[in-house]
């Protein structure tokens, strides 16, 4: 079995760590209690390949004490249900399908991508855009209870108008829409 000296490895990792820390990364604690912020790229045959500061480092699993995963910080554009709704409305009118889908709760994003026809000349997106063309939205009220919220939205198109409720859920500090039930 090949042995890896801990001191040179820790010194090299420490130097990489001091240069800069990536924004989104896992925290890897080595057996000597040195901590490294890095992104895991690959694992094979007991060796992790991690990226830190643009460099790839190979770490044998025996030298790793623990790996903890950090969620990215919440984005400002999803800080309230109202902001999420406005991002959805704006993204839909711009035809930015990825941003539209990002406004929904994670568990529905794959289903919505399929329904919006991402691989089918964006047929579903065109249909949604046509539905809201010339439509004015006005938020009439909101209620929040824990990690769920509801917006009351008035939709006006020509002489027609109706008020509906849009449900939201908080995921990782971001408010995301739920599709109509």
C-alpha positions as CSV (number, residue, x, y, z in Angstrom):
1,X,0.0,0.0,0.0
2,X,1.3,3.4,-1.0
3,X,1.7,5.9,1.9
4,X,1.3,9.6,1.4
5,X,3.1,12.0,3.7
6,X,0.6,14.2,5.5
7,X,2.8,17.3,6.1
8,X,3.6,18.1,2.4
9,X,0.0,17.4,1.4
10,X,-1.4,19.7,4.1
11,X,1.1,22.4,3.3
12,X,0.2,22.3,-0.4
13,X,-3.5,22.3,0.4
14,X,-3.0,25.1,2.9
15,X,-1.2,27.3,0.3
16,X,-4.1,26.7,-2.2
17,X,-6.6,27.5,0.5
18,X,-4.9,30.8,1.4
19,X,-4.8,32.1,-2.2
20,X,-8.6,32.2,-2.5
21,X,-11.7,30.4,-1.5
22,X,-14.4,29.3,-4.0
23,X,-17.9,30.7,-3.4
24,X,-19.7,27.3,-3.7
25,X,-17.8,24.3,-2.4
26,X,-17.6,21.5,0.0
27,X,-15.6,21.8,3.2
28,X,-13.1,18.9,3.3
29,X,-11.4,18.3,6.6
30,X,-8.2,16.4,6.5
31,X,-7.0,14.0,9.2
32,X,-4.6,16.6,10.5
33,X,-7.7,18.9,10.9
34,X,-6.7,21.2,8.0
35,X,-9.8,22.4,6.2
36,X,-10.1,23.0,2.5
37,X,-12.9,24.5,0.5
38,X,-13.1,22.7,-2.8
39,X,-15.4,21.2,-5.3
40,X,-15.5,17.4,-5.7
41,X,-15.0,16.6,-9.3
42,X,-14.4,12.8,-9.3
43,X,-13.9,9.8,-7.1
44,X,-12.3,6.6,-8.3
45,X,-10.4,3.8,-6.5
46,X,-10.2,5.6,-3.2
47,X,-9.0,8.9,-4.5
48,X,-11.0,12.1,-4.7
49,X,-10.2,14.6,-7.4
50,X,-11.1,18.1,-6.1
51,X,-10.9,21.5,-7.6
52,X,-9.7,24.5,-5.6
53,X,-8.6,27.8,-7.0
54,X,-8.7,26.5,-10.5
55,X,-6.3,23.6,-9.6
56,X,-7.1,19.9,-9.4
57,X,-5.8,18.1,-6.4
58,X,-6.0,14.4,-5.8
59,X,-6.8,13.3,-2.2
60,X,-6.7,9.7,-1.0
61,X,-9.8,8.9,1.1
62,X,-7.5,7.9,4.0
63,X,-6.3,11.5,4.3
64,X,-9.9,12.9,4.6
65,X,-11.5,13.1,8.0
66,X,-14.9,14.5,6.8
67,X,-16.7,16.2,3.9
68,X,-19.5,18.7,4.6
69,X,-21.6,20.1,1.8
70,X,-22.7,23.8,1.8
71,X,-25.7,25.1,0.1
72,X,-25.2,28.2,-2.0
73,X,-26.4,31.4,-0.5
74,X,-30.0,32.4,-1.2
75,X,-30.4,34.8,-4.2
76,X,-32.0,38.2,-3.7
77,X,-34.4,37.8,-6.7
78,X,-36.2,35.0,-4.7
79,X,-36.2,36.7,-1.3
80,X,-39.9,37.3,-1.2
81,X,-42.9,35.6,-3.0
82,X,-43.5,39.0,-4.7
83,X,-40.0,39.1,-6.2
84,X,-40.2,35.5,-7.4
85,X,-43.5,36.2,-9.1
86,X,-42.1,39.3,-10.8
87,X,-39.1,37.4,-12.0
88,X,-41.4,34.7,-13.4
89,X,-43.6,37.3,-15.2
90,X,-40.5,39.1,-16.6
91,X,-38.7,35.9,-17.6
92,X,-41.8,34.6,-19.3
93,X,-42.3,37.8,-21.3
94,X,-38.6,37.7,-22.3
95,X,-38.8,34.1,-23.4
96,X,-36.1,33.1,-20.8
97,X,-37.3,29.5,-20.3
98,X,-34.5,28.6,-17.8
99,X,-35.3,31.5,-15.6
100,X,-39.1,30.7,-15.8
101,X,-38.4,27.1,-14.6
102,X,-36.0,28.4,-11.9
103,X,-39.0,30.2,-10.3
104,X,-40.6,26.9,-9.4
105,X,-39.9,24.5,-6.6
106,X,-37.1,22.1,-7.3
107,X,-39.3,19.0,-7.3
108,X,-41.3,20.4,-10.2
109,X,-38.6,21.9,-12.4
110,X,-38.0,18.7,-14.4
111,X,-41.7,18.2,-15.1
112,X,-42.1,21.8,-16.2
113,X,-39.0,21.6,-18.5
114,X,-40.7,18.7,-20.2
115,X,-44.1,20.4,-20.4
116,X,-42.6,23.6,-21.7
117,X,-41.0,21.7,-24.5
118,X,-37.3,22.5,-24.0
119,X,-36.4,20.1,-26.7
120,X,-39.4,20.8,-28.9
121,X,-38.7,24.2,-30.3
122,X,-40.0,25.7,-27.0
123,X,-43.6,25.0,-27.9
124,X,-44.9,25.1,-24.3
125,X,-43.1,28.4,-23.7
126,X,-44.7,30.0,-26.8
127,X,-48.1,28.9,-25.6
128,X,-47.5,30.4,-22.1
129,X,-46.3,33.6,-23.6
130,X,-49.3,33.9,-25.9
131,X,-51.6,33.3,-22.8
132,X,-50.1,36.2,-20.9
133,X,-49.6,38.6,-23.8
134,X,-51.5,41.8,-23.0
135,X,-52.2,40.6,-19.5
136,X,-51.7,42.8,-16.5
137,X,-51.0,41.3,-13.1
138,X,-51.6,43.0,-9.8
139,X,-50.8,41.6,-6.4
140,X,-53.8,42.1,-4.1
141,X,-52.4,40.4,-1.0
142,X,-50.1,37.9,0.5
143,X,-49.9,35.6,3.5
144,X,-47.0,33.7,4.9
145,X,-47.0,30.9,7.4
146,X,-43.6,29.3,8.1
147,X,-42.0,28.1,4.9
148,X,-45.2,28.5,2.8
149,X,-46.8,31.5,1.3
150,X,-49.7,32.5,-0.9
151,X,-50.1,35.5,-3.2
152,X,-53.5,36.8,-4.3
153,X,-53.0,38.0,-7.9
154,X,-55.5,39.9,-10.0
155,X,-55.1,39.1,-13.7
156,X,-56.6,41.4,-16.3
157,X,-56.8,40.9,-20.0
158,X,-59.0,43.3,-21.9
159,X,-62.4,43.3,-20.3
160,X,-61.8,40.0,-18.5
161,X,-60.4,39.8,-15.0
162,X,-60.1,37.2,-12.3
163,X,-58.3,36.8,-9.0
164,X,-56.3,33.6,-8.2
165,X,-54.0,32.3,-5.6
166,X,-50.4,31.3,-6.2
167,X,-48.7,29.0,-3.7
168,X,-45.1,29.3,-2.7
169,X,-42.6,27.3,-0.7
170,X,-39.3,28.4,0.8
171,X,-36.3,26.2,-0.4
172,X,-32.8,27.1,0.9
173,X,-34.0,30.6,1.8
174,X,-35.6,31.2,-1.6
175,X,-39.3,31.5,-2.3
176,X,-40.3,29.2,-5.2
177,X,-43.7,28.9,-6.9
178,X,-45.8,25.7,-6.8
179,X,-47.7,24.8,-10.0
180,X,-51.5,25.0,-9.8
181,X,-53.1,21.9,-8.2
